[in-house]
């Protein structure tokens, strides 16, 4: 078997410097692309401190690209130059190199410096995000399966899915969740916070441009996670004040008592699609369970427990459940643990006014196939 002398198995190899120059050229080209690439034309920056977040992302991409280009480039290069040659036994090992102190110094110092720069840069942005500017709007956002609830200081009731904010105003949002972990992502504000039951997190930002933006749940929270999205409307100050006043008026009106069996079935049908269809079946597959039971023959379903009074279901009982939610059959009646039917959220969690409850129960009764 042929023996090779040690020098062929050490050193940088014949093409090291040309390869280094080629990798540097590739690195500089990609770095240039990262620096000039218009990220914000895909997802526009519409708030503070969004620009800083993009700058940090660009900085991390430049460093990450350089590390990838050189590590992957040299890996390929050395694999080719010092590959096993014909005639060498398969367990031949390369020359072992230890104690190259110059090399060890630099491969420790350079990453350490990069990490320190990254830390200073990230902490600066994080502190900016935490700092309260005082004044502005302070509110709460609560994640539910599968919608967002917003509570404003000057509204008695919550608002669902549509979030309105005044432009150029510091916003403080305390986020949490009612059931499982959700997330509150405002891509155009470059802001994201997990919504965790039992934990309140504070997010701060300042919307800078009037418009309609997205709110997206990015934490898998159940079968309808993919549909858990909402809108953020950034309004001018007068428009925002007008919206708050309109909400307050609508809420005052919705507190009036209504007859639960005399709602508007057509309005109920459209509400059902918005509010109920993510958990309860409608239309063709009415009786199939999704998260909650199918409601196709709610008035006569023998498998449907006596939900409220023990009597045949009626519009009032349905309204009662829509109002109070439902937590499985009443175990106190049989004394035995009943089957778990899941948790139907109450009206606060679903954002239902009296009129909505009346419309929904009227619709369900009218469409029950007996
Ligand atoms: Cu809520 Cu995903």
Boltz pocket constraint, residues with backbone or C-beta under 6 A from the ligand:
constraints:
  - pocket:
      binder: B
      contacts: [[A, 143], [A, 144], [A, 145], [A, 146], [A, 181], [A, 182], [A, 183], [A, 217], [A, 218], [A, 219], [A, 220], [A, 221], [A, 222], [A, 224], [A, 225], [A, 226], [A, 228]]
      max_distance: 6.0
